Amino acid sequence: MLFVLVAPRIGAADPLGLTEPEIVPARAISEDGDGPTYYRLRSNTVSYLSRSALGGATRLGDGTTSFTLDLQMGSVVRFGREATTGLWFEGGYSYVHGHEHLAVLGVGPMYRPNALFGKSLALVPHAVLGHVDGRLGAGVRTSVVLGVGPIAFELAHQVVVTDREHVHEVRMLLTFPFDAGATL
């Protein structure tokens, strides 16, 4: 094998006449009014939310308590770019062992700072529709969600009307709201 080493001659002039490029200093871009979205500051007014909850539901008429599970998806819409208040939208499924399978849809005011372990508060009225004790029913649920970071506690009152009765429940759940961080 033959290796050929090609090296520039020491002291030879640059045959192309190129000079060393200048380094451009970095600059911070701040938004000044509306502009193209490719360099605007990140908006955090809308973020996507998922929430799972585990707990118990106690019927007020007979005092029975059953396991409950809620799975919901939605979004948080803030009232401005750095606002801590806004609207909490969610919809999903609610299950109470041996009694209920419900579709849930709700919207309500919320307070939630832009911090990972900030304290949050939401008051969310829901419409519910589904099967209660084998009968079709519809009703309302009012939930108060108090949280710190990724863990929250939900206290709710629910009334569902079927063709036979009005079912009142108090629900206490440990809930895990997750803000997906994706924003518009």
C-alpha positions in Angstrom: 0.0 0.0 0.0 1.1 3.4 -0.8 0.0 6.4 1.2 0.4 9.9 -0.1 0.4 12.7 2.3 -0.6 16.0 0.8 0.1 19.1 2.9 0.1 22.8 2.1 3.5 24.4 1.8 4.5 26.4 4.8 4.5 30.1 4.0 2.5 29.7 0.8 -0.2 32.3 0.0 -3.9 31.3 0.3 -4.7 30.4 -3.3 -8.4 31.4 -3.0 -7.9 34.7 -1.1 -10.4 33.9 1.7 -10.2 35.6 5.0 -11.4 34.3 8.4 -15.2 35.0 8.9 -16.2 37.4 11.6 -18.2 36.0 14.5 -21.6 37.7 14.9 -22.5 38.4 18.5 -25.6 36.7 19.9 -28.6 38.9 20.4 -31.8 38.5 22.4 -35.0 38.9 20.5 -37.9 40.3 22.4 -41.4 40.8 21.1 -42.5 44.3 20.3 -46.0 44.1 19.1 -47.4 41.6 16.7 -45.0 39.9 14.3 -44.4 36.6 12.6 -44.9 33.6 14.8 -41.5 32.1 14.1 -39.7 34.5 16.5 -42.5 35.4 18.9 -42.3 34.6 22.5 -44.0 31.3 23.5 -47.7 31.7 24.2 -49.0 29.8 27.2 -52.6 30.8 27.0 -53.9 27.3 26.0 -52.5 24.0 27.3 -53.8 20.5 27.1 -54.9 18.7 30.3 -55.6 15.1 31.3 -56.8 14.1 34.7 -57.3 10.7 36.4 -59.0 10.4 39.8 -59.4 7.6 42.4 -61.6 7.8 45.4 -65.0 7.1 46.9 -68.6 8.1 46.2 -71.1 8.0 49.1 -74.8 8.0 48.3 -76.7 10.4 50.6 -79.9 8.3 50.8 -78.6 5.0 52.0 -75.0 5.8 53.0 -73.3 3.2 50.8 -69.8 4.1 49.6 -68.3 2.7 46.4 -64.9 2.9 44.6 -64.9 5.5 41.9 -62.6 6.2 38.9 -62.6 9.2 36.6 -60.6 9.6 33.4 -60.9 13.0 31.7 -59.2 15.1 29.0 -59.5 18.8 28.3 -57.7 22.1 28.2 -56.8 25.1 30.3 -57.4 28.4 28.7 -55.8 31.3 30.5 -57.1 34.9 30.3 -53.7 36.2 29.0 -50.2 35.2 28.3 -48.9 35.2 31.9 -52.3 35.0 33.6 -52.9 32.7 36.5 -56.7 32.6 36.0 -58.7 31.1 33.2 -61.2 28.4 32.2 -60.9 24.7 32.8 -62.6 22.5 30.1 -62.8 18.8 30.5 -64.8 15.8 29.4 -64.5 12.1 29.9 -65.7 9.0 31.7 -66.7 8.4 35.3 -67.2 4.9 36.9 -68.6 4.0 40.3 -68.3 0.3 41.1 -71.6 -1.5 40.9 -73.6 1.6 40.2 -72.6 4.1 37.5 -71.1 4.5 34.0 -71.3 8.2 33.1 -70.1 10.5 30.4 -69.0 13.8 31.9 -68.5 17.3 30.4 -67.6 20.4 32.3 -66.2 23.9 32.2 -65.4 26.3 35.1 -63.1 29.0 36.4 -59.6 28.1 37.7 -56.6 29.5 39.3 -53.3 27.9 38.4 -49.9 29.6 38.4 -47.3 29.0 35.8 -45.1 27.0 38.2 -44.4 23.3 38.5 -45.4 23.0 42.1 -47.9 25.9 42.3 -51.1 25.8 44.2 -54.2 25.4 42.0 -58.0 25.8 42.5 -60.8 25.0 40.1 -64.6 25.1 40.5 -66.0 23.0 37.7 -69.7 22.3 37.1 -70.3 19.2 35.0 -73.2 17.7 33.0 -73.4 13.9 33.4 -75.3 11.4 31.3 -75.3 7.6 31.5 -76.4 4.5 33.4 -77.1 4.6 37.1 -78.2 1.3 38.6 -79.1 0.0 35.2 -81.3 3.0 34.3 -80.5 5.9 32.0 -80.0 9.1 34.0 -78.9 12.7 33.5 -77.7 15.2 36.0 -75.1 17.7 37.3 -71.9 17.4 39.3 -70.1 20.4 40.9 -66.5 19.8 41.6 -63.9 21.7 43.6 -60.4 20.7 42.8 -57.6 21.9 45.2 -54.0 21.0 44.3 -50.3 21.4 44.7 -48.2 20.5 41.7 -49.2 17.2 40.2 -51.5 16.0 43.0 -54.9 17.4 43.8 -58.0 16.6 45.9 -61.5 16.8 44.5 -64.6 17.2 46.5 -67.9 17.0 44.5 -71.6 16.8 44.8 -73.6 15.0 42.1 -77.3 14.7 41.4 -78.5 12.2 38.8 -82.2 11.9 37.9 -83.5 8.6 36.5 -87.0 7.6 35.7 -87.4 6.2 39.3 -85.3 8.4 41.6 -83.0 11.2 42.3 -79.5 9.9 43.3 -77.4 12.3 45.4 -73.7 11.5 45.9 -70.8 13.1 47.6 -67.5 12.2 45.9 -64.0 12.5 47.5 -61.1 11.7 45.1 -57.4 12.0 44.9 -56.8 13.3 41.4 -53.7 13.8 39.2 -54.2 16.7 36.8 -51.4 16.6 34.1 -50.8 19.7 32.0 -49.3 18.3 28.8 -47.2 21.5 28.4 -48.2 21.8 24.7 -49.4 25.3 24.1 -51.0 27.3 21.3 
